[in-house]
Amino acid sequence: MKKALLIFCATFMLSFIALAQTQEQGNARFHGYGTYGLQYHNFGVGAGIEYFFVDKFALMPSFTFVFPQVGKESNFSADLRYYVSEGPSQLYFMAGYSQTWVNSQPDGAGTKRNQNGANVGVGAYIRLTDAIGLSTEFRFQSPYPREVGFRVGLAIPL
């Protein structure tokens, strides 16, 4: 009896993980990523949660800490993603809102900018295993510093 219960629980959990890889309403993924801006060459790290509110459409709020050569920078984005393909490699287009906070002084005092604008881009989710995937994105952000950049990281279905 214990073996049957163990097999049932393992099968149930594995099927849940496999379903979380799909783009169906109610699914979610946690994303941890690194960023690189092509104009100013700043690196950053961030995280976000992608939630499928209807099939093939997801909302992805995320927060990123950027490490400029001088000062501090952070960004909040709330993006709408539309997935155009399914399977192990899933392509999407995205657009959304972006809020950027920049302090260009080395000691934290001085010029502070708080700007908002839009994001647009294209990305892909590539399933590596049932429990993890590679998340890639090429995006443009209109708030200062207005640059095109890459996001690359890992995504874990919730």
C-alpha positions as CSV (number, residue, x, y, z in Angstrom):
1,M,0.0,0.0,0.0
2,K,2.8,2.4,0.8
3,K,4.5,1.8,-2.5
4,A,1.2,2.5,-4.4
5,L,0.7,5.7,-2.5
6,L,4.4,6.7,-3.1
7,I,4.0,6.0,-6.9
8,F,0.7,7.9,-7.0
9,C,2.2,11.0,-5.2
10,A,5.3,10.9,-7.5
11,T,3.2,10.7,-10.6
12,F,0.9,13.5,-9.4
13,M,3.8,15.8,-8.6
14,L,5.6,15.1,-11.9
15,S,2.4,15.8,-13.9
16,F,2.0,19.1,-12.0
17,I,5.5,20.1,-13.0
18,A,4.9,19.2,-16.6
19,L,1.7,21.2,-16.7
20,A,3.4,24.2,-15.2
21,Q,5.6,24.3,-18.4
22,T,2.5,25.0,-20.5
23,Q,1.0,28.4,-21.2
24,E,-2.4,27.7,-19.6
25,Q,-4.4,30.0,-17.4
26,G,-3.3,29.9,-13.8
27,N,0.3,28.7,-14.3
28,A,3.2,30.7,-13.0
29,R,7.0,30.8,-13.3
30,F,9.6,32.4,-11.1
31,H,12.4,34.1,-13.1
32,G,15.9,35.0,-11.9
33,Y,18.1,36.7,-14.5
34,G,21.0,38.9,-15.4
35,T,20.8,41.9,-17.7
36,Y,23.3,43.7,-19.9
37,G,22.7,47.0,-21.6
38,L,24.2,47.5,-25.1
39,Q,24.7,51.3,-24.9
40,Y,26.1,51.9,-21.4
41,H,27.4,48.3,-20.8
42,N,25.9,48.1,-17.4
43,F,25.2,44.7,-15.8
44,G,22.3,44.0,-13.5
45,V,20.4,41.2,-11.7
46,G,16.8,40.8,-11.1
47,A,13.8,38.6,-10.5
48,G,10.1,38.4,-11.4
49,I,7.0,36.2,-11.5
50,E,5.3,35.4,-14.7
51,Y,1.6,34.6,-14.3
52,F,-0.7,33.3,-17.1
53,F,-4.0,35.1,-16.6
54,V,-5.4,33.5,-19.8
55,D,-4.0,30.9,-22.2
56,K,-0.9,32.3,-24.0
57,F,-1.0,35.7,-22.2
58,A,1.1,36.4,-19.2
59,L,1.8,39.3,-16.9
60,M,5.4,39.5,-15.7
61,P,6.2,42.1,-13.0
62,S,10.0,42.2,-12.3
63,F,12.5,44.2,-10.3
64,T,16.1,44.7,-11.4
65,F,19.2,46.1,-9.7
66,V,21.6,47.7,-12.2
67,F,25.3,48.3,-11.4
68,P,26.5,51.3,-13.3
69,Q,30.2,52.4,-13.0
70,V,29.1,55.4,-10.8
71,G,26.0,55.7,-8.7
72,K,23.0,53.5,-8.3
73,E,20.1,52.3,-10.6
74,S,17.1,50.1,-10.3
75,N,14.1,49.3,-12.4
76,F,10.6,48.0,-12.0
77,S,8.8,46.5,-15.1
78,A,5.3,45.2,-15.6
79,D,5.2,43.5,-18.9
80,L,2.4,41.7,-20.9
81,R,3.7,38.7,-22.8
82,Y,2.0,37.0,-25.7
83,Y,3.3,33.5,-26.6
84,V,3.3,32.6,-30.3
85,S,4.6,29.1,-30.0
86,E,4.3,26.1,-27.6
87,G,6.5,23.1,-26.8
88,P,10.0,23.0,-25.5
89,S,11.0,26.3,-27.1
90,Q,8.3,29.0,-26.6
91,L,8.7,32.4,-28.4
92,Y,6.9,35.5,-27.1
93,F,6.5,39.2,-27.8
94,M,6.2,41.6,-24.9
95,A,5.3,45.2,-24.1
96,G,4.8,46.9,-20.8
97,Y,5.4,49.7,-18.3
98,S,8.8,50.6,-16.9
99,Q,9.8,52.7,-13.9
100,T,13.5,53.5,-13.5
101,W,15.3,55.1,-10.5
102,V,18.8,56.5,-11.1
103,N,21.2,58.3,-8.8
104,S,24.3,59.4,-10.7
105,Q,26.4,60.3,-7.7
106,P,28.9,57.9,-6.2
107,D,28.0,58.6,-2.5
108,G,24.2,58.5,-2.8
109,A,23.7,62.3,-2.5
110,G,23.0,64.5,-5.5
111,T,21.1,64.1,-8.8
112,K,18.2,61.6,-8.6
113,R,16.0,60.7,-11.6
114,N,12.7,58.9,-11.4
115,Q,11.4,58.2,-14.9
116,N,8.7,56.0,-16.4
117,G,8.0,54.8,-19.9
118,A,7.5,51.7,-22.0
119,N,9.2,48.3,-22.7
120,V,9.0,46.4,-26.0
121,G,10.8,43.2,-27.0
122,V,10.9,39.6,-27.9
123,G,12.0,36.6,-25.9
124,A,12.0,32.9,-25.5
125,Y,11.5,30.3,-22.8
126,I,13.4,27.1,-23.5
127,R,12.6,24.1,-21.4
128,L,15.8,22.4,-20.1
129,T,14.2,19.9,-17.8
130,D,10.7,19.5,-16.3
131,A,11.7,21.6,-13.3
132,I,13.7,24.4,-15.0
133,G,14.0,26.5,-18.2
134,L,16.2,29.0,-19.8
135,S,14.7,32.5,-20.1
136,T,16.1,34.9,-22.7
137,E,14.9,38.3,-23.8
138,F,15.9,41.2,-26.1
139,R,14.2,44.4,-25.0
140,F,14.2,48.2,-25.4
141,Q,13.3,50.4,-22.4
142,S,12.2,54.0,-23.1
143,P,13.0,55.5,-19.7
144,Y,16.5,56.9,-19.0
145,P,19.0,55.5,-19.9
146,R,17.0,54.5,-23.0
147,E,18.9,51.5,-24.2
148,V,18.5,48.1,-25.8
149,G,19.6,45.2,-23.7
150,F,19.5,41.5,-23.0
151,R,18.0,39.4,-20.2
152,V,19.2,35.9,-19.6
153,G,18.3,33.6,-16.7
154,L,16.5,30.6,-15.4
155,A,12.8,30.1,-14.9
156,I,11.2,27.7,-12.4
157,P,7.6,26.7,-12.8
158,L,5.6,27.2,-9.6
